[in-house]
Amino acid sequence: MSKRKLSRQQRWRIEKIQAERAERATRRDVPEDELLAAGDYGPEQPGRVIAHFGRTLDVRPDADGEVIRCHLRANLEGLVTGDRVVWRGRTDAEGRTVEGVVVARGERASVLERPDARGQLKPVAANIDQILIVFAVEPEPHPNLIDRYLVAAEATGILPVLVLNKVDLLPDDGGELMALLRRYEGLGYPVVTTTTEREGGLDTLHARLAGRTSVFVGQSGVGKSSLIDRLLPDEELRIGELSKDSRKGTHTTTTARLYRLPEAEGAELIDSPGIREFGLIHLDEQQVTEGFIEFHPFLGHCRFRDCRHRQEPGCALLEAVERGEIHPERFASYRRILDSLEAS
């Protein structure tokens, strides 16, 4: 069935009603007869979507009650895990909330999107504070792959954090991979190293997660599910093994869900299968260029306004590379990304 198209006035009315519901949900001095409507659903209250199943959602009340399975009002579309919502509960004869209905969505501080099969951007998670880009000693990471994840993260406006996993496999001096990591750290990106093979190997990760809502991204086999399994010891999560032949992982996560982490205060984690395809296909050349943060001081200073930063005379980026202000490998990675987008 096709979705009903709404006029501008209808959309304005829906948004106005939802804003009023959200405001009421945060007030404690509203008369009960104003809150209660027809039927046996109770007062409006705030909560957060922790899982999404089409027209039904699992909502965790802000008041720290039990997770409630809720239905959606007909005029609500596009809710995702992490959304803040206003909902109303229905209680049984013993006063226990047995189900609910979501009546409004709150404002989003951020949203993570990816293209669907038709190339249209589709939200997969909301209200995220940081994107943890996980890579590992094995399978061997490539700088261009890391750069692609960083560019995609920059386009969302959500802070990217680099997480090097399986550091127990590094040589004592850290090797070239650790040197690469320090280069990204020099650009201003937060860096975390982890291992599940040593006592205290997740301490820096716990500190980074505390007080924030995070998502993990990265190629298969880097240990995302293993890390989540250690962070959430009470949850049943499947862990894929590395293929003995290819040394590449197999993706195992199947449900988008928001978890609270017991060992990091105020930490929440969204694990979503859609985030594995976190890519660049939806970005244009300008967005890719802006995704390299060290380029920012030089953008707009080329001799020609339509400079594409190839061989044009007076290109501010090329001159910065020659002066050592932009690392030549990062610039070469930038060119490879643009070339791959043009080829596709």
C-alpha positions as CSV (number, residue, x, y, z in Angstrom):
1,M,0.0,0.0,0.0
2,S,1.4,3.4,-0.9
3,K,1.8,6.0,1.8
4,R,-0.8,8.7,2.1
5,K,0.6,12.0,0.9
6,L,0.0,14.9,3.3
7,S,-0.5,18.5,2.4
8,R,1.7,21.2,4.0
9,Q,-1.1,22.2,6.3
10,Q,-1.7,18.6,7.4
11,R,2.0,18.1,8.1
12,W,2.1,21.4,10.1
13,R,-0.9,20.2,12.2
14,I,0.7,16.8,12.9
15,E,4.0,18.5,13.9
16,K,2.1,20.9,16.1
17,I,0.2,18.1,17.9
18,Q,3.4,16.1,18.4
19,A,5.2,19.1,19.9
20,E,2.3,19.6,22.3
21,R,2.4,16.0,23.3
22,A,6.1,16.1,23.9
23,E,5.7,19.2,26.0
24,R,3.0,17.6,28.1
25,A,5.1,14.5,28.6
26,T,7.7,16.5,30.5
27,R,5.2,18.4,32.7
28,R,4.1,17.1,36.1
29,D,1.4,19.6,36.8
30,V,-1.0,18.7,34.0
31,P,-4.5,17.7,35.3
32,E,-5.2,14.0,34.8
33,D,-8.3,14.6,32.7
34,E,-6.2,16.5,30.2
35,L,-3.7,13.7,29.9
36,L,-6.2,10.8,29.6
37,A,-8.1,10.4,26.4
38,A,-10.6,7.8,25.2
39,G,-9.7,4.2,25.8
40,D,-7.6,2.8,28.6
41,Y,-4.2,4.3,27.8
42,G,-2.5,6.4,30.5
43,P,-0.7,9.7,30.6
44,E,1.9,10.7,28.0
45,Q,5.5,10.1,29.1
46,P,8.9,10.3,27.5
47,G,10.9,7.3,26.5
48,R,13.5,6.0,24.0
49,V,13.2,3.5,21.2
50,I,15.5,0.6,21.9
51,A,14.4,-1.7,19.0
52,H,12.2,-1.4,15.9
53,F,10.0,-4.0,14.3
54,G,8.0,-2.3,11.6
55,R,4.8,-0.8,13.1
56,T,5.8,-1.9,16.6
57,L,8.7,-0.7,18.8
58,D,10.3,-1.6,22.1
59,V,10.4,1.6,24.2
60,R,12.3,2.1,27.4
61,P,10.6,4.7,29.7
62,D,12.8,7.6,30.9
63,A,11.5,6.7,34.4
64,D,13.6,3.5,34.2
65,G,10.7,1.1,34.1
66,E,10.4,-2.2,32.2
67,V,10.8,-2.1,28.4
68,I,7.3,-1.8,26.8
69,R,6.2,-3.1,23.4
70,C,4.4,-0.2,21.7
71,H,2.4,0.4,18.6
72,L,2.7,3.4,16.3
73,R,0.1,6.0,15.7
74,A,-0.9,6.1,12.0
75,N,0.7,9.5,11.3
76,L,4.1,8.5,12.6
77,E,6.7,7.3,10.1
78,G,10.4,6.7,10.0
79,L,11.1,6.0,13.6
80,V,14.4,4.2,14.3
81,T,16.4,2.8,17.2
82,G,17.6,5.7,19.4
83,D,14.7,8.0,18.7
84,R,13.3,9.8,21.7
85,V,9.5,9.5,21.8
86,V,6.3,10.3,23.7
87,W,4.3,7.2,24.5
88,R,1.2,6.1,26.6
89,G,0.9,2.8,28.4
90,R,-2.1,0.5,29.0
91,T,-2.2,-1.3,32.3
92,D,-3.8,-4.6,33.3
93,A,-6.0,-5.3,36.3
94,E,-2.9,-5.5,38.6
95,G,-1.7,-2.1,37.5
96,R,1.2,-3.4,35.4
97,T,1.9,-1.7,32.0
98,V,1.4,-4.4,29.4
99,E,1.6,-2.4,26.1
100,G,1.8,1.1,24.8
101,V,1.3,3.4,21.9
102,V,3.9,5.9,20.6
103,V,2.2,9.3,19.9
104,A,5.0,11.6,19.0
105,R,8.7,11.7,18.2
106,G,11.1,14.1,19.8
107,E,13.7,16.2,18.1
108,R,16.8,14.4,16.8
109,A,20.2,15.6,17.9
110,S,21.7,13.4,15.1
111,V,20.8,10.7,12.6
112,L,22.8,8.1,10.9
113,E,21.6,7.2,7.4
114,R,22.5,4.8,4.6
115,P,21.3,4.3,1.1
116,D,18.6,1.7,0.5
117,A,18.4,-0.6,-2.6
118,R,17.1,2.3,-4.7
119,G,19.8,4.7,-3.5
120,Q,17.5,6.7,-1.3
121,L,18.9,7.7,2.1
122,K,17.3,5.8,5.0
123,P,17.8,6.5,8.7
124,V,19.1,3.5,10.7
125,A,19.8,5.1,14.1
126,A,19.2,8.4,15.8
127,N,20.6,10.5,18.7
128,I,24.1,9.1,18.4
129,D,27.1,10.9,20.1
130,Q,29.9,9.1,18.4
131,I,30.7,6.6,15.7
132,L,33.4,4.0,16.7
133,I,35.3,2.9,13.6
134,V,36.7,-0.5,14.5
135,F,39.6,-2.0,12.7
136,A,42.1,-4.6,13.8
137,V,45.5,-6.1,13.3
138,E,43.8,-8.9,11.4
139,P,42.2,-8.6,8.9
140,E,44.9,-6.1,7.9
141,P,43.5,-2.6,7.7
142,H,44.3,-0.3,4.8
143,P,44.5,3.4,5.2
144,N,42.2,4.1,2.3
145,L,39.5,2.0,4.0
146,I,39.9,3.9,7.3
147,D,39.7,7.1,5.3
148,R,36.5,6.1,3.7
149,Y,34.9,5.4,7.0
150,L,36.1,8.8,8.3
151,V,34.7,10.6,5.3
152,A,31.4,8.9,5.7
153,A,31.3,9.7,9.5
154,E,32.2,13.4,8.8
155,A,29.3,13.7,6.5
156,T,26.9,12.7,9.3
157,G,28.2,15.4,11.6
158,I,28.7,12.7,14.3
159,L,32.1,12.5,16.0
160,P,34.2,9.5,14.6
161,V,36.5,7.6,17.0
162,L,39.1,5.2,15.8
163,V,39.2,1.9,17.7
164,L,42.2,-0.5,17.0
165,N,41.2,-3.9,18.2
166,K,43.3,-7.1,18.8
167,V,46.4,-5.0,19.8
168,D,47.7,-8.1,21.5
169,L,48.8,-9.2,18.0
170,L,50.9,-6.1,17.4
171,P,54.7,-6.3,17.7
172,D,56.3,-4.8,20.8
173,D,57.1,-1.5,19.1
174,G,53.6,-1.2,17.7
175,G,54.8,-1.4,14.1
176,E,53.6,0.5,11.1
177,L,50.0,0.2,12.2
178,M,50.5,2.0,15.4
179,A,52.4,4.7,13.6
180,L,49.5,5.1,11.2
181,L,47.2,5.4,14.2
182,R,49.3,8.2,15.7
183,R,49.0,10.1,12.4
184,Y,45.2,10.1,12.7
185,E,45.5,11.1,16.3
186,G,47.6,14.1,15.2
187,L,44.7,15.2,13.0
188,G,42.5,15.4,16.1
189,Y,40.7,12.1,15.9
190,P,40.2,10.3,19.2
191,V,42.0,7.0,19.3
192,V,41.3,3.9,21.4
193,T,43.2,0.6,21.5
194,T,41.5,-2.6,22.7
195,T,41.9,-6.3,23.2
196,T,39.8,-9.0,24.7
197,E,42.8,-11.2,25.4
198,R,44.3,-9.2,28.3
199,E,43.1,-8.1,31.7
200,G,42.0,-4.4,31.5
201,G,42.2,-4.5,27.7
202,L,38.8,-2.7,27.4
203,D,39.5,0.0,30.1
204,T,40.1,2.8,27.6
205,L,37.1,1.8,25.6
206,H,34.9,1.9,28.7
207,A,36.1,5.4,29.4
208,R,35.4,6.5,25.9
209,L,31.8,5.0,26.0
210,A,30.9,6.5,29.3
211,G,28.0,9.1,29.1
212,R,27.6,8.7,25.4
213,T,25.4,6.8,22.8
214,S,27.7,5.1,20.3
215,V,27.6,2.8,17.3
216,F,30.2,0.5,16.0
217,V,31.1,0.4,12.3
218,G,33.9,-1.4,10.4
219,Q,34.5,-4.3,8.0
220,S,33.6,-7.8,9.0
221,G,36.0,-9.8,11.1
222,V,37.5,-6.9,13.0
223,G,35.8,-8.0,16.2
224,K,32.8,-5.7,16.6
225,S,30.6,-8.5,17.9
226,S,33.3,-9.9,20.2
227,L,33.7,-6.4,21.7
228,I,30.0,-6.0,22.2
229,D,29.8,-9.5,23.7
230,R,32.4,-8.5,26.3
231,L,30.7,-5.1,26.9
232,L,27.3,-6.8,27.4
233,P,28.0,-10.0,29.3
234,D,24.3,-10.6,30.0
235,E,23.2,-10.4,26.3
236,E,23.2,-13.3,23.9
237,L,25.2,-12.1,20.9
238,R,26.5,-14.3,18.1
239,I,30.2,-14.0,17.2
240,G,31.4,-14.8,13.7
241,E,34.6,-16.6,13.2
242,L,37.2,-15.6,10.7
243,S,37.2,-17.6,7.5
244,K,40.3,-19.9,7.6
245,D,40.8,-19.3,3.9
246,S,40.1,-15.6,3.4
247,R,40.8,-14.3,6.9
248,K,37.7,-12.2,6.5
249,G,34.8,-12.2,8.9
250,T,31.2,-13.1,8.4
251,H,28.6,-10.6,9.5
252,T,26.4,-12.0,12.3
253,T,24.3,-9.2,13.8
254,T,20.7,-9.3,12.7
255,T,18.7,-6.9,14.9
256,A,19.0,-3.2,15.5
257,R,18.9,-2.6,19.2
258,L,20.0,-0.1,21.8
259,Y,21.8,-1.5,24.9
260,R,22.9,0.0,28.2
261,L,26.5,-0.9,29.1
262,P,26.8,-2.0,32.7
263,E,30.5,-1.2,33.2
264,A,30.5,2.4,31.7
265,E,28.3,4.9,33.5
266,G,25.6,6.5,31.2
267,A,26.9,4.5,28.2
268,E,24.5,3.2,25.5
269,L,25.4,1.3,22.4
270,I,23.3,0.8,19.2
271,D,24.1,-2.3,17.3
272,S,22.6,-2.3,13.8
273,P,23.1,-4.5,10.8
274,G,22.5,-1.6,8.5
275,I,25.5,0.2,9.8
276,R,27.8,-2.5,8.3
277,E,27.1,-1.0,4.9
278,F,28.1,2.4,6.1
279,G,29.6,3.8,2.9
280,L,30.1,6.7,0.5
281,I,27.9,5.9,-2.5
282,H,25.5,8.7,-1.5
283,L,28.2,11.4,-1.2
284,D,29.2,13.9,-3.9
285,E,32.7,15.2,-4.6
286,Q,32.3,18.2,-2.4
287,Q,31.2,16.1,0.6
288,V,34.2,13.8,0.1
289,T,36.6,16.8,0.0
290,E,35.1,18.3,3.2
291,G,35.4,14.9,4.8
292,F,39.2,15.3,5.0
293,I,39.4,17.6,8.0
294,E,43.0,18.8,7.3
295,F,41.8,20.2,4.0
296,H,39.5,22.7,5.7
297,P,42.0,25.6,6.1
298,F,42.8,25.5,2.4
299,L,39.4,25.0,0.8
300,G,38.2,28.1,-1.1
301,H,41.8,29.4,-1.6
302,C,42.5,27.8,-4.9
303,R,43.2,30.1,-7.9
304,F,40.2,28.8,-9.7
305,R,36.8,28.5,-8.1
306,D,36.0,25.2,-10.0
307,C,39.4,23.6,-9.0
308,R,39.1,19.9,-8.7
309,H,42.5,19.5,-7.0
310,R,44.1,17.4,-9.7
311,Q,46.8,19.2,-11.6
312,E,45.3,22.7,-11.8
313,P,47.8,25.6,-11.2
314,G,47.3,27.5,-8.0
315,C,45.6,24.6,-6.2
316,A,45.7,25.3,-2.5
317,L,45.5,21.6,-1.6
318,L,48.4,20.6,-3.9
319,E,50.5,23.4,-2.6
320,A,49.8,22.3,1.0
321,V,50.9,18.8,0.1
322,E,54.2,20.2,-1.2
323,R,54.7,22.2,2.0
324,G,54.1,19.1,4.1
325,E,50.9,20.5,5.6
326,I,48.8,17.7,4.1
327,H,50.2,14.2,4.2
328,P,50.8,12.9,0.7
329,E,49.3,9.5,1.5
330,R,46.1,11.1,2.8
331,F,45.9,13.2,-0.4
332,A,46.5,10.1,-2.6
333,S,43.7,8.3,-0.6
334,Y,41.4,11.3,-1.3
335,R,42.1,11.0,-5.0
336,R,41.4,7.2,-4.9
337,I,38.1,7.7,-3.2
338,L,37.0,10.2,-5.8
339,D,38.1,8.0,-8.6
340,S,36.2,5.1,-7.2
341,L,33.0,7.2,-6.9
342,E,33.4,8.3,-10.5
343,A,33.9,4.7,-11.7
344,S,30.7,3.6,-9.9
